[in-house]
Amino acid sequence: QRRRGAPRTTATRGERRTFGVIVMVLLVLVILSGVLHIVGRTTVSAGAKSGAIVVEMKNSYLMPERLELRAGEITRILVKNNDFFIHTFEIDELGVDYTVLPFGEVLIELRPTNTGEFTFRSEANMTGDMEGTLVVTR
């Protein structure tokens, strides 16, 4: 028993339960806001996707492994990460360097001026590096 006038050092059962409910609600709100933030940043509109070349990343594979573009023409590439890990999409010679979140997508517009073959690459910590070839012709 507690002595009269002594401070209480433990919470009552009702107080612990209320605290637990508050913590759970806050946790759900934080997770939900994070998910909505990620989805909002990584979803490309249907209109922007139309006519784009699609490159998919999943299970250590880039599909397709070869892209062909024409020099001087604007080409849109939709990069889709169909994996549970963060990937990058890079074409060093063209200054392309994007991070694509899990199950996210990025729309890239390219207008290459030089012809030749360039390496496009995706790096991921868990699945390793993946490479493909970008061929730019006249």
Backbone torsions as a table, in degrees:
resi	resn	phi	psi	omega
1	GLN	NA	152.3	-179.9
2	ARG	-89.2	138.8	177.2
3	ARG	-78.2	148.6	-178.9
4	ARG	-62.4	129.3	178.5
5	GLY	88.9	-12.3	179.0
6	ALA	-78.6	142.4	179.9
7	PRO	-68.1	145.8	177.8
8	ARG	-80.5	132.9	-176.0
9	THR	-108.6	-9.9	179.6
10	THR	-124.8	152.6	178.8
11	ALA	-83.4	151.3	176.3
12	THR	-74.8	165.8	-179.9
13	ARG	-59.0	-42.5	178.7
14	GLY	-63.7	-39.5	178.6
15	GLU	-66.2	-40.9	178.7
16	ARG	-63.9	-41.4	-179.6
17	ARG	-65.2	-45.3	178.1
18	THR	-60.5	-43.7	178.5
19	PHE	-61.2	-43.0	178.8
20	GLY	-61.5	-41.9	178.9
21	VAL	-64.4	-43.5	179.2
22	ILE	-61.5	-44.8	179.2
23	VAL	-61.5	-43.9	-179.9
24	MET	-63.6	-42.8	178.9
25	VAL	-62.7	-44.8	178.5
26	LEU	-62.5	-41.5	179.1
27	LEU	-62.3	-44.9	178.1
28	VAL	-62.0	-42.5	179.3
29	LEU	-63.8	-41.4	179.1
30	VAL	-64.5	-46.4	180.0
31	ILE	-63.9	-45.1	-179.7
32	LEU	-62.0	-42.7	179.6
33	SER	-66.0	-37.0	177.2
34	GLY	-64.9	-44.0	178.7
35	VAL	-63.6	-45.7	179.2
36	LEU	-63.5	-36.0	178.3
37	HIS	-65.1	-45.3	-179.7
38	ILE	-65.0	-47.4	-179.4
39	VAL	-61.4	-40.7	179.7
40	GLY	-64.8	-31.5	-177.9
41	ARG	-85.0	-22.1	-170.6
42	THR	-114.9	11.3	179.4
43	THR	-104.7	128.9	179.5
44	VAL	-100.6	136.9	-177.6
45	SER	-64.0	153.6	-178.6
46	ALA	-60.9	-38.1	179.4
47	GLY	-64.4	-39.4	179.8
48	ALA	-69.8	-29.2	-178.4
49	LYS	-72.7	-27.3	-172.8
50	SER	-61.6	131.2	179.4
51	GLY	81.5	-1.2	-179.1
52	ALA	-83.3	147.5	171.5
53	ILE	-77.2	132.4	-177.4
54	VAL	-100.9	128.2	172.7
55	VAL	-116.7	123.5	-178.9
56	GLU	-109.8	140.7	177.4
57	MET	-117.8	125.1	177.3
58	LYS	-166.2	138.8	173.9
59	ASN	49.3	47.3	177.5
60	SER	67.8	23.2	178.2
61	TYR	-128.2	143.6	170.4
62	LEU	-109.8	128.8	179.9
63	MET	-129.2	124.4	-3.1
64	PRO	-78.0	164.6	179.5
65	GLU	-88.0	-7.6	-178.8
66	ARG	-137.7	130.5	176.7
67	LEU	-121.6	142.1	177.0
68	GLU	-122.7	125.2	179.7
69	LEU	-126.4	162.6	176.1
70	ARG	-106.0	137.2	179.7
71	ALA	-62.6	138.9	176.8
72	GLY	85.3	-12.2	179.8
73	GLU	-98.5	142.5	176.5
74	ILE	-80.0	126.2	178.6
75	THR	-125.0	135.3	176.2
76	ARG	-100.8	133.5	177.5
77	ILE	-120.0	123.0	176.4
78	LEU	-97.6	112.8	-179.6
79	VAL	-97.7	119.6	-178.4
80	LYS	-112.5	127.9	175.7
81	ASN	-99.3	100.4	179.3
82	ASN	-97.9	46.5	-174.6
83	ASP	-135.7	166.8	-179.6
84	PHE	-86.8	1.5	-174.6
85	PHE	-121.0	155.3	175.1
86	ILE	-70.9	134.6	176.8
87	HIS	-121.9	158.6	168.6
88	THR	-108.5	160.6	171.4
89	PHE	-132.6	118.6	-172.3
90	GLU	-134.1	140.5	167.0
91	ILE	-133.5	94.1	-171.4
92	ASP	-55.8	-45.6	-175.5
93	GLU	-65.4	-21.0	-179.0
94	LEU	-107.7	5.3	177.8
95	GLY	71.4	24.8	-179.9
96	VAL	-93.2	125.6	178.8
97	ASP	-154.7	101.0	-178.3
98	TYR	-124.7	151.7	171.2
99	THR	-106.9	130.5	-179.0
100	VAL	-118.1	117.7	-177.8
101	LEU	-71.4	160.8	179.3
102	PRO	-53.9	130.0	-180.0
103	PHE	58.2	25.0	177.0
104	GLY	-104.2	178.4	178.5
105	GLU	-147.7	153.8	-179.8
106	VAL	-135.1	136.4	176.8
107	LEU	-102.9	124.8	-177.3
108	ILE	-117.7	133.3	173.8
109	GLU	-107.5	125.2	-179.8
110	LEU	-119.6	144.3	171.4
111	ARG	-137.2	77.9	-177.3
112	PRO	-67.6	140.8	179.4
113	THR	-105.1	-26.5	-179.3
114	ASN	-99.0	141.3	175.0
115	THR	-85.8	161.5	178.0
116	GLY	137.5	-173.6	177.9
117	GLU	-109.2	132.8	-178.9
118	PHE	-128.1	150.2	178.6
119	THR	-93.3	127.8	168.3
120	PHE	-106.6	146.1	-168.0
121	ARG	-141.4	149.3	172.1
122	SER	-127.4	131.0	177.7
123	GLU	-115.3	137.6	175.8
124	ALA	-145.5	139.1	-177.7
125	ASN	-62.1	-41.2	-172.8
126	MET	-88.2	-30.0	-174.4
127	THR	-107.4	-5.7	178.8
128	GLY	86.8	-176.8	-177.3
129	ASP	-87.2	146.2	176.8
130	MET	-129.0	143.1	-179.0
131	GLU	-133.8	153.0	174.6
132	GLY	-145.2	177.0	-177.4
133	THR	-118.8	131.1	174.8
134	LEU	-106.3	119.2	179.9
135	VAL	-106.3	122.8	178.5
136	VAL	-111.1	121.5	-179.3
137	THR	-117.4	169.3	177.6
138	ARG	-76.4	NA	NA
